[in-house]
């Protein structure tokens, strides 16, 4: 029984090592590709719905009007709220952006009430900033940047 390799056995050892190296490299590349694909899929899954440019322009138009009515007479603000809500529900396709804009509409009416001396709670700067970021998330692919100023500014 010989334990020393012969000339015939010698080339087999390096070939086996190369094969392991190649298979290990392929496994590593496959693992990285699967992990990257999973990360991308998760990012797309968690990404907010993407509204169209038309929806985002409508949202910005509503926000601009909301600023104007937020210091006006309460009956006018309430009439605007109903009319604008009907228009938003009819024309805006992205319901998630619609909810954010509906919230801002309601805040505009509350601001008009507070401006008129009625007891009403208006949102904090932090609330408005958070809502703006949500709306911008829905409009990130549209090319439209939605800006929601705080009421009273």
C-alpha positions as CSV (number, residue, x, y, z in Angstrom):
1,X,0.0,0.0,0.0
2,X,1.5,3.1,-1.2
3,X,0.5,6.5,0.1
4,X,2.7,8.5,-2.2
5,X,1.0,9.8,-5.3
6,X,2.0,8.5,-8.6
7,X,2.4,10.6,-11.8
8,X,-1.0,9.6,-12.9
9,X,-2.7,10.9,-9.6
10,X,-0.8,14.2,-9.6
11,X,-2.9,16.2,-12.2
12,X,-6.2,15.2,-10.5
13,X,-5.7,17.2,-7.4
14,X,-5.3,20.6,-9.0
15,X,-8.3,20.0,-11.3
16,X,-10.5,19.2,-8.3
17,X,-9.3,22.4,-6.6
18,X,-10.1,24.5,-9.7
19,X,-13.5,22.9,-10.0
20,X,-14.3,23.7,-6.4
21,X,-13.1,27.3,-6.9
22,X,-15.3,27.7,-10.0
23,X,-18.3,26.2,-8.3
24,X,-17.8,28.3,-5.2
25,X,-17.5,31.4,-7.4
26,X,-20.7,30.6,-9.3
27,X,-22.5,30.0,-6.0
28,X,-21.3,33.3,-4.7
29,X,-22.4,35.2,-7.8
30,X,-25.8,33.4,-7.8
31,X,-26.2,34.3,-4.1
32,X,-25.4,38.0,-4.7
33,X,-27.8,38.1,-7.8
34,X,-30.7,36.5,-5.8
35,X,-30.1,38.9,-2.8
36,X,-30.0,41.9,-5.2
37,X,-33.2,40.8,-6.9
38,X,-34.9,40.3,-3.6
39,X,-33.8,43.7,-2.3
40,X,-35.1,45.4,-5.5
41,X,-38.4,43.5,-5.3
42,X,-38.8,44.5,-1.7
43,X,-38.0,48.2,-2.5
44,X,-40.6,48.1,-5.3
45,X,-43.1,46.5,-3.0
46,X,-42.7,49.1,-0.2
47,X,-42.5,52.0,-2.6
48,X,-45.6,54.2,-2.5
49,X,-48.1,54.0,-5.4
50,X,-46.9,56.2,-8.3
51,X,-49.4,58.8,-9.4
52,X,-49.5,60.2,-12.9
53,X,-48.3,63.7,-13.7
54,X,-51.9,64.7,-14.2
55,X,-52.8,63.5,-10.7
56,X,-49.8,65.3,-9.2
57,X,-50.6,68.6,-11.1
58,X,-54.2,68.4,-9.9
59,X,-53.0,67.7,-6.3
60,X,-50.7,70.8,-6.5
61,X,-53.6,72.9,-7.9
62,X,-55.8,71.8,-4.9
63,X,-53.1,72.6,-2.5
64,X,-52.7,76.1,-3.9
65,X,-56.4,76.7,-3.7
66,X,-56.4,75.3,-0.2
67,X,-53.9,78.0,0.9
68,X,-56.2,80.7,-0.5
69,X,-59.4,79.5,1.2
70,X,-57.7,78.7,4.5
71,X,-58.0,82.4,5.5
72,X,-61.4,83.1,3.9
73,X,-64.9,82.9,5.2
74,X,-65.9,79.5,6.6
75,X,-69.0,79.1,4.3
76,X,-66.9,79.7,1.3
77,X,-64.3,77.2,2.5
78,X,-66.9,74.5,3.2
79,X,-68.4,75.0,-0.3
80,X,-64.9,74.8,-1.8
81,X,-64.2,71.6,0.2
82,X,-67.3,69.9,-1.2
83,X,-66.7,71.0,-4.8
84,X,-63.0,70.2,-4.7
85,X,-63.6,66.8,-3.1
86,X,-66.1,65.9,-5.8
87,X,-63.6,67.0,-8.5
88,X,-60.7,65.1,-6.8
89,X,-62.7,61.9,-6.6
90,X,-63.9,62.2,-10.2
91,X,-60.5,63.1,-11.8
92,X,-57.7,61.7,-9.6
93,X,-56.8,58.1,-10.4
94,X,-54.4,57.5,-7.6
95,X,-56.5,57.0,-4.5
96,X,-53.5,57.0,-2.1
97,X,-52.5,60.5,-3.3
98,X,-56.1,61.4,-3.1
99,X,-56.3,60.6,0.6
100,X,-53.3,62.8,1.3
101,X,-54.8,65.7,-0.6
102,X,-58.2,65.1,1.1
103,X,-56.5,65.5,4.4
104,X,-54.9,68.8,3.3
105,X,-58.3,70.0,2.1
106,X,-59.8,69.3,5.5
107,X,-57.0,71.1,7.2
108,X,-57.6,74.1,5.0
109,X,-61.3,74.3,6.2
110,X,-60.2,73.9,9.8
111,X,-57.7,76.7,9.3
112,X,-60.5,78.9,7.9
113,X,-62.5,78.1,11.0
114,X,-59.7,79.0,13.3
115,X,-59.0,82.2,11.3
116,X,-62.7,83.1,11.8
117,X,-62.3,82.7,15.6
118,X,-64.1,79.4,15.9
119,X,-62.4,76.7,17.8
120,X,-60.6,74.5,15.4
121,X,-57.4,72.5,15.5
122,X,-55.0,73.1,12.7
123,X,-52.1,70.7,11.9
124,X,-48.6,71.3,13.2
125,X,-45.7,72.0,11.0
126,X,-44.5,68.5,11.6
127,X,-47.9,67.1,10.4
128,X,-47.8,69.1,7.3
129,X,-44.2,68.2,6.5
130,X,-45.0,64.5,7.0
131,X,-48.1,64.7,4.7
132,X,-46.0,66.6,2.1
133,X,-43.4,63.8,2.1
134,X,-46.1,61.2,1.6
135,X,-47.6,63.1,-1.3
136,X,-44.1,63.6,-2.8
137,X,-43.5,59.9,-2.5
138,X,-46.6,59.2,-4.7
139,X,-45.4,61.8,-7.2
140,X,-41.7,60.9,-7.3
141,X,-41.8,59.4,-10.8
142,X,-44.1,62.0,-12.3
143,X,-41.8,64.9,-12.5
144,X,-44.1,67.0,-10.4
145,X,-43.0,68.2,-6.9
146,X,-46.0,68.7,-4.6
147,X,-45.4,71.5,-2.1
148,X,-47.7,71.8,0.9
149,X,-47.1,75.0,2.9
150,X,-48.2,75.2,6.4
151,X,-51.4,77.1,6.9
152,X,-51.1,80.7,8.1
153,X,-47.7,81.2,6.5
